Amino acid sequence: MTNRFEAVIFDWAGTTVDYGCFAPVKAFQEAFKEFGVEPTMEETRKPMGMLKHDHINTMLHMNRIARAWEDAHGAAPTDADTDAVYAHFEPKLLSILDGFADPKPGVVDAVAALREAGLKIGSTTGYTDRMMEIVVPKAKENGYDPDFWISPDGTDGYGRPYPYMIFRNLEALHVTDVRRAAKVGDTLSDIREGKNAGLFTIGVTEGSSQMALSQTEFEALGDADKAAARAAARDAFVNAGADAVIDTLAELPALLAQLA
């Protein structure tokens, strides 16, 4: 493999673990329902990748959700309402996270190949430290253990699309130049984070939050529908600025080798 890259920085849910990124979706939707508002799947997933408190705030200010909130509560949503929804969301997510830490297909082998080629493995997330304290050891039990991880808690709450979590990775992994690291993710926020940090940025389609299908749902599709789902996710990543798009992480070592 090429020695152009010294490190790859991955997202977590939807990229390396939790095929389809379903843990946060389930918790977001249940939390909003408790306040009389039922967000659609599209609304729930649109801010995916952001710090979860920011994600809820973004959802509350979507036009339809804001109107639904005002209908249910008699006033437009406020910062206090964001805090209230988050207070319901966090325990729901914490209670299910250990069941959503299985590595996606191809991840363990791809990471092994990258390490064999001398690359370091970093990671960023929209989860908090408390959430990651559940996900990280469970993922390690299941075979995925990056060299470094950081949440927005480690960057004063400035999560994606700010580049600061990536900068902490570059420092911790002793990467000599931003051009010698690649960012890989499954959301538009991931792509923007990588580009804002100056990294070669790669979207992954299958099992992504952008595609929004479980592994069972995706595998049940016919070939034409699979191709259409991949193409829709690919187009979204490219439009967000992705430098490359792959369908699975099994393709990543070869892609990086081709970029020598």
N, C-alpha and C positions, 0 to 999 in steps of 0.2 A: 504493500500500500504506500501511497504517497506520504511524505513527511511534511507536506504543506500544513496540515492541521496538527495542532498539539492537544486539542480538547474538543469534545462535543458536549454541549449543554442541552439537556433534555427538559421538557416539561414532564409532569407526572400524570395525573388522571387524563385518560384519553390518548396519551402518547406512549407511555411505558407501562402503565397499569390501568385497570378499570376500563375495559373495552367499551367504547361508546360514551364514556364519562357520565355514568348514570347516578353515582352516589350523590353529587351535589344537586342534580336535577330533581331527584326525588325529594330531597330535603327542602329545596327552594319552593317547590310547588305546594308541599304540605304546609309550610310556614305561611305562605300567602293565603291559602284556603282558610286558615284559622282566623284571618282578618276579613273574611268575606270576599276575597278577590281570587279568581282562578286564572292564572296566567297560562297562555298557550305554550306548547313546547318551543316554538320559534322565539317567543318573547323570553322564555326562561334561558335559552341557550345563547341568545345574541351577545350578552356581555361576558360569556364564559372565558375564563382565564384571568379575570381581574381578581383582586383581593375580594373576598366574599362580602364584606360590608359594602364595598364600592359597587359590587354587582347588584346587591339589593337596592341601593340608592339609584343606580341606573335604571333598574326595572321600574321602580316607583315613579320615575319621571318620564317613562314612555307614555305617549299620549293616551292610549286606550286604558292602560293600567291606572294612570293618574285619574282619569275620569271615573273608572270603576271604584277607585278608592274614595273619591269625593262623594259618589253616590252612596257608598256604604257607610261613610263616616261623617259626611256633612262638611268636610273641609279638605283642601288640597293636602297631599302628603308633605310632611315636614321631616327635618333631621331626626326629631324624636321618634317619628314613625319608622324611619330606617332602623334606628336602634331597637325599637320594639320588635320588628320583624326579625332582625338578626338574633335577638334574644330567644326567639322561638326556633330559628333555623339551626343555630350552632349545636344545641343538644341533640337535635334530630340527626344531624350529620355525624356527630361524634359516636352516636349509638350504632351506626351501620358501617362506618369506615373500614373496620377490620375485614368486612366481607367484600371489599372492593379494592383489594391490593394485589390481585393476581397479575403477574406480568402478561402483557399482550403477546400473541403469537410472534415468534421471531426475535423478541427483545433480548432474552438471555443470551442466545447465540450471537446476535449482532454486537452486543456489548463485549462479549468475550473476544470476538474478532477485532474490534476496535482496540481493546487493551493489548491484544497480542501484537498489534501494529504500533504500540507505544503511546496511544492516545489516553488522555485522562477523561474521566466521566463526571461532568457536573450536572446540576439541576436547579431549576427554579419552579415556583408553584404559586397558585392563587390561594392555597390553603394557609392556615396560620400554623405557628409552631405547635400549638396544642393538637391540632389535627394531624400534623406530620409526625408527632410522637406516637401516633397509632399506625400510620401508613408505613413509615420507614422500616420499623422492625418487622412488620408483617411482610412487606415486600422482600426484605432480606431473607426471611424464612422461605419465601417462594422463589428465591434465586436472583433477585435484582438488588444490587447494593452499590449505588454510585459513590464516587470518591468524596463528593461534597453536595450538600443541599442547603438551601436557604429559603425562607419565606419572607413575605413583606414585613414581618415582625423584625427582621434583621436589617431593614432599610427604612426605619422610622415610618412604616406604614405606606411607603411609596411602592406599590406593586406595579404590575403591567398597566399601561404600556411604557412606564418609566423603565430605563435600562439598568437601574442600580443593582438589582439582584444579579444580573449578568456580570456587572463590574466586580461584585464581591466574589463571584466564581472565578473570574480571570485572575484576581489577586490570590485567592486561596490555592488555585491550581498552577500558579506561576506561569501563566501564558504570556509570551513575550510581546504579542501584537494582537489587536482585535481581529486582524485578518487571518489569524492562525487558529481561530475557533469557529465552530459552527453551532447554530441554535436550531433545535428541532422541536416542533410543536404541532398541536392539532386544532388550535383556535386562531382567529384573526388577531386576538390580543398577543398570542405567542409570536406571530409574524411581526407585529409592530414592535414588540419588545426587542426582538433580535435585530431588526433594521435600525431601531433607535440606538442600539449599542454598537452598530457598525459591523455586525457579524454576517457571515454567509448564512442565510436563513432558509430553512427547509420545512415545508408542510408535509404532514402524513395524512393520507385520506382514510384508509380503512380503520374502523374502530375509533374514529375521531368524533369529538363533540360536533364539529361542523357537519359531518355526515349524519349523526344522530340516530344510528341504528345499532342495536345489540348484535353480537356475533351471530346469534340464532337468526335474527331478522335478515342480516346481510347474506348469510349462507343460504337462506331460503329463496333468495332472488334468482331469477334467470340471468343468463350471461349479459343480455342487453341491459337489464335493469341494474346489474352490478356496474357495468361500464358507465351508465348514466349517472349513478350515484357517485362514482369516483370522479367523473368529469365535473360534476357540479361543485364538489369540494375543491377540486384542483383549480377551477376557475376562481372561486372565492379567495383561495390562498394567493394566486397570482395577482389578482386585483388588489390585494392587501400589500403586495410588494415582495412576495416570496421569490427567492432566487432559484429555487428548485422545489419540486413536489415529488414525493414517492408514495407508493400505495401502502407499503409495509416497511418496518424497520429492517427487515431482512435485506432490503435493497441498499441500505445506507453504506455499508463498507465499500461496496462496489462503486457507488456514486462518488464517495470521497476519493477513492483511488483514481477515478477518471478525471478529477479536478486537479491533478498534479500539474 
